[in-house]
Amino acid sequence: MPGDIPSAELRRALHQVADLIADYVDGVGDRPVLPHVKPGAVRGALPAAPPLEAESLDAILEDYERLIEPNVTHWNHPGFMAYFGITASGPGIVGEALAAALNVNAMLWRTSPAATELEEVVCDWLRGMIGLPEVFRGHINDTASMSTLLSLAAARHALADLEIRRRGMAGRGDVPTLTVYCSDQAHSSVDKAVMALGLGHDNLRHVASDDAFRLDPQALRRAVAADREAGSRPMAVVATVGTTSSTSVDPVAAIADVCAAEGLWLHVDAAYAGSAAVCPELRAPFAGWERADSIVVNPHKWLFTPFDCSVLLVRDVDGLRSAFSLVPEYLRTAEEDQVTNLMDLGIQLGRRFRALKLWMVIRRFGVEGLRAAIREHCRLAREFASWVAADSRFELCAPVPFSVVCFRWRGQGLEEAELETRNHDLLDAVNGAGPVFLSHTALAGRYVLRLAIGNLKTTERHVAQAWDLIRDFAGDAPSG
Ligand SMILES: Cc1ncc(COP(=O)(O)O)c(C=O)c1O
């Protein structure tokens, strides 16, 4: 048996990788955010078949530097302002490296006591940091998509009389159509969860949002009433604090009132904006989320933790356990009544040790450090919005509650289709320049540009650089 590589080789490679990582993090801002690479080019540069004989780590790392590193999109770049800006911070990278070495699978307490208990502690820290009451219990998943799927599964399981876990839904005359509600701005992960759970995409109601892209609670009430009238059984509402397109904020307290009156599960999707609640002065938009049954917050979005790390907070952890726990003989342990076995709280059996990096991030920055970074990102977004507002060639397209600005070149007297083309071309030109990467969305049927701040190294200089490029390429009539 060949065994693993010699420990001296590992040590040498790790030192080399430490330099590679530190150099990458130091220098990433000097690269174009988007790689200059054509579709298929990376694949074409790689051999179609794996090597039959072992290769040296030196050779592999050389190829990494030549082929891989230059051809990724640089999410850890201070000019990355597309989608949601994110950061793999230093402490998070260190945590990720150590987790790879430990390689623990915290499916059971026994299969890693420290990973299990650190996850409980870190989720409890996060819960307190964002001002939620102690009743909430956290569980780390890969993504918000998974957290929302688990929440809606738990919501369905809470309809105990239907016994869906045991009997399923198909072929039963006694299971009414179960309906779920969110706004027309909710993330597509809600749609996918409804589809995956077999509830049927048609039974997700995308309730109209108002002119600030917030779910309208009156429209929600009407939709629930209409479904009851039609013989359906309303099941859950997903409210979003910080929607993907515009970071709009649904009125959670009013939605919680509807849920309480109608007996509906309330899931709050705060995947992006939840981190802002670490700042006490930014908590107003979250009012009412303490009444939710479940909440998702992604530290991998705006809490400087490397991808992936999504925290699902549930009010009734026993309910979540009862939805998912299934313990075959080979996973039984003597201590199961005294401990948490994380496999019981979701679909996955095996799970990565994600708590380690989050623990390192929270400790290294401290709560005050995290607050300062989030405040600065919000300040930069307000600053950028003020520049847009002051330039008559542009318009703001949505309020700016957090660190994302939606705006567009406004043109004069142009049809919507023409405005879309011009703004699309403007975006392409700006992104083609190299130093920044922005993205777009549609709001109220209009094509708009988004500038999203979330990287720890993004400073006013980077935001000003983005604005200079936008104005330069816009000219009087951008044509791309
Ligand atoms: C509001 C919101 N919810 C959910 C998601 C999905 O996140 P994930 O990639 O963690 O599944 C996103 C992604 O941007 C989001 O903005």
The ligand as an SDF file (V2000), in Angstrom:
LIG
                    3D

 16 16  0  0  0  0  0  0  0  0999 V2000
  -32.6600   36.5090    0.2050 C   0  0  0  0  0  0  0  0  0  0  0  0
  -31.9550   35.2650   -0.2460 C   0  0  0  0  0  0  0  0  0  0  0  0
  -32.3760   34.0790    0.1670 N   0  0  0  0  0  0  0  0  0  0  0  0
  -31.7760   32.9370   -0.2000 C   0  0  0  0  0  0  0  0  0  0  0  0
  -30.6840   32.9490   -1.0260 C   0  0  0  0  0  0  0  0  0  0  0  0
  -30.0480   31.6540   -1.4240 C   0  0  0  0  0  0  0  0  0  0  0  0
  -28.8250   31.5530   -0.7910 O   0  0  0  0  0  0  0  0  0  0  0  0
  -27.9380   30.2290   -0.8600 P   0  0  0  0  0  0  0  0  0  0  0  0
  -27.0210   30.3950   -2.0110 O   0  0  0  0  0  0  0  0  0  0  0  0
  -27.2200   30.2020    0.4630 O   0  0  0  0  0  0  0  0  0  0  0  0
  -28.8570   29.0680   -1.0220 O   0  0  0  0  0  0  0  0  0  0  0  0
  -30.1960   34.1710   -1.4860 C   0  0  0  0  0  0  0  0  0  0  0  0
  -29.0310   34.2170   -2.3860 C   0  0  0  0  0  0  0  0  0  0  0  0
  -28.5680   35.2260   -2.7940 O   0  0  0  0  0  0  0  0  0  0  0  0
  -30.8520   35.3450   -1.0870 C   0  0  0  0  0  0  0  0  0  0  0  0
  -30.4320   36.5380   -1.5370 O   0  0  0  0  0  0  0  0  0  0  0  0
  1  2  1  0
  2  3  1  0
  2 15  2  0
  3  4  2  0
  4  5  1  0
  5  6  1  0
  5 12  2  0
  6  7  1  0
  7  8  1  0
  8  9  2  0
  8 10  1  0
  8 11  1  0
 12 13  1  0
 12 15  1  0
 13 14  2  0
 15 16  1  0
M  END
$$$$
